[in-house]
Amino acid sequence: MSPAQNKSDFVNVRLSVAGRAFAGDNGVVRIANAHMNYKFAGDKPQRVLTSEWTKILSTEQIDGSPMFEIVPQSTTVPPQLVAAATQEIVDAH
């Protein structure tokens, strides 16, 4: 991430239920223009610029339902950190 960009410049976006239905058997939706090119598959999130979400992706609809949705930021701890912390506790006793 460049110094000019911060965490709030990006959001995680995935296909909504309607978007996944639209993707059909292929399971993939690609959306592109002169400035962006994204490939969404299943419910896997993509990190996109907030401005692209606001101006483009959030406006895409299928039969009146949104094609994309924002995925909340994860606050979970990676398993390897949990394992390392657990091992430190065991070693201390």
Steps between C-alpha positions, in 0.01 A plus 500: 500500500649836404536778760222695326255212554358390830274220614182704447585540130393138448202275570455126460226420250349169389213380284163523672255209492352647180850542356589138571174387337581719198846339475330164443701183437811700416490660846693806380405859423754736345444874505739740329537845354795718399611537864421169668472129432358263762411133492258390773453129569250349744505676835875571492559869583710736289673808638383801297544874520224667698441737209446207259255345746309827542488608135477168315465173687235614749274611214506169308169314530334183376121518482502774766733315740859609565761297314773566760522546876760625746662237720566617857867525596611186678613539858605138539851405601692285249532136619882509498498789749257314726721190487816701578335677795364170632845341479652793693245450778571126514877560507462751784333239724 
